[in-house]
Amino acid sequence: MNSAGDDLAFRKKLLVARSSLYRLHIRHETRLLRGSLTWPRAARAAASTPAGRGAVFLLAAEALGTERVARWLTVARRALVVAKLAAAAVAILRRPPESADKGPDEPS
């Protein structure tokens, strides 16, 4: 009976020591994770996902005001239209001129 009691006491000490070791390991990993998570890195990670970009946009809209964001979006839309028109104009101007002396039935 004494041997069984000693065995149980030893197992209990072993389990308590193992539990303490696991708690120390978790604390160490948590500190490493906390040290690797910086605000710029977390912001980059959030901005790299579609849901994160949407959340950042909504937070910015709330912070700046919807009217100001609407004006910025209007300006951005107009700038995009101008940029697309300029790209199309450059593409047309870079196209080589067609030869006027060739007839429609002649091969190139």
C-alpha positions as CSV (number, residue, x, y, z in Angstrom):
1,M,0.0,0.0,0.0
2,N,2.9,2.3,0.8
3,S,4.5,1.6,-2.5
4,A,1.2,2.6,-4.3
5,G,1.0,5.8,-2.3
6,D,4.6,6.7,-3.1
7,D,3.9,5.9,-6.8
8,L,0.9,8.2,-6.8
9,A,2.8,11.0,-5.1
10,F,5.6,10.6,-7.6
11,R,3.2,10.7,-10.5
12,K,1.5,13.8,-9.0
13,K,4.9,15.6,-8.7
14,L,5.7,14.6,-12.3
15,L,2.4,15.9,-13.6
16,V,2.8,19.2,-11.7
17,A,6.3,19.6,-13.0
18,R,5.2,18.8,-16.6
19,S,2.3,21.3,-16.3
20,S,4.8,24.0,-15.1
21,L,7.1,23.3,-18.0
22,Y,4.2,23.6,-20.4
23,R,3.1,26.9,-18.9
24,L,6.7,28.2,-19.2
25,H,6.8,27.1,-22.8
26,I,3.5,28.8,-23.5
27,R,4.7,32.0,-21.8
28,H,7.9,32.0,-23.8
29,E,6.0,31.4,-27.2
30,T,3.6,34.2,-26.2
31,R,6.4,36.6,-25.6
32,L,8.0,35.7,-28.9
33,L,4.7,36.2,-30.7
34,R,4.2,39.6,-28.9
35,G,7.7,40.7,-29.9
36,S,7.1,39.8,-33.6
37,L,3.7,41.6,-33.8
38,T,4.4,45.2,-34.4
39,W,1.8,47.8,-35.5
40,P,3.3,48.3,-38.9
41,R,3.6,44.6,-39.5
42,A,0.1,44.0,-38.3
43,A,-1.2,46.8,-40.5
44,R,0.6,45.4,-43.5
45,A,-0.9,42.0,-42.9
46,A,-4.4,43.4,-42.5
47,A,-4.1,45.5,-45.6
48,S,-2.9,42.5,-47.7
49,T,-6.3,40.7,-47.3
50,P,-9.5,41.8,-49.0
51,A,-11.4,41.8,-45.8
52,G,-8.7,43.9,-44.2
53,R,-8.7,46.4,-47.0
54,G,-12.4,46.8,-46.7
55,A,-12.2,47.2,-43.0
56,V,-9.4,49.8,-43.3
57,F,-11.5,51.7,-45.9
58,L,-14.6,51.7,-43.7
59,L,-12.6,52.9,-40.7
60,A,-11.0,55.7,-42.8
61,A,-14.5,56.7,-44.1
62,E,-15.8,56.9,-40.6
63,A,-12.8,58.8,-39.4
64,L,-12.7,61.3,-42.3
65,G,-16.4,61.6,-42.9
66,T,-18.4,60.2,-45.7
67,E,-18.7,63.5,-47.6
68,R,-14.9,63.9,-47.8
69,V,-14.4,60.3,-48.8
70,A,-17.0,60.7,-51.5
71,R,-15.2,63.7,-52.9
72,W,-11.9,61.9,-52.9
73,L,-13.5,58.9,-54.7
74,T,-15.0,61.3,-57.3
75,V,-11.5,62.9,-57.9
76,A,-9.9,59.4,-58.1
77,R,-12.6,58.3,-60.6
78,R,-12.0,61.3,-62.8
79,A,-8.2,60.8,-62.6
80,L,-8.6,57.2,-63.6
81,V,-10.7,58.2,-66.7
82,V,-8.1,60.7,-67.7
83,A,-5.4,58.2,-67.3
84,K,-7.2,55.6,-69.4
85,L,-7.9,58.2,-72.1
86,A,-4.3,59.2,-72.2
87,A,-3.2,55.5,-72.4
88,A,-5.6,55.0,-75.3
89,A,-4.3,58.1,-77.1
90,V,-0.7,57.0,-76.7
91,A,-1.5,53.6,-78.1
92,I,-3.2,55.1,-81.1
93,L,-0.3,57.5,-81.7
94,R,2.3,54.7,-81.5
95,R,0.4,52.5,-84.0
96,P,2.4,52.5,-87.3
97,P,0.6,54.3,-90.2
98,E,-1.1,52.1,-92.8
99,S,0.4,52.3,-96.2
100,A,-1.8,54.3,-98.6
101,D,-0.3,53.0,-101.8
102,K,-1.5,49.4,-101.2
103,G,-4.9,48.4,-102.5
104,P,-7.4,46.5,-100.4
105,D,-6.9,43.2,-102.3
106,E,-3.1,43.3,-102.2
107,P,-1.4,41.2,-99.5
108,S,0.8,42.9,-96.9
